[in-house]
Amino acid sequence: MKIMDVICRYCQGVQQIRRQGVSKSGHQRYRCEQCHRTFQVAYSNKAYEPGIKDQILDMVINGSGIRNTARALKVNMNTVMSTIKKKLKP
């Protein structure tokens, strides 16, 4: 059995993390007892991992193209486009 320390993505709480079922893809979900939010540690889709959206925006701001960004981060071009469009909305 694998023992791992799980840290809440939202409040960085460590002490009160409980297992909260599994996702449709079979990955374990966790629930933080402090902020009452659920999250996963592993994702099937790379675009849902924390920090990917920020990396997309950084690459686009620095002049990287949409196809190049999608290829470098191993996400779909539509994910890159929708992230840019959502950021540009007022």
Beta strands, then each sheet from edge to edge (+ up, - down):
strand 1: 17-22
strand 2: 28-32
strand 3: 38-40
sheet 1: 1+ 2- 3+
end
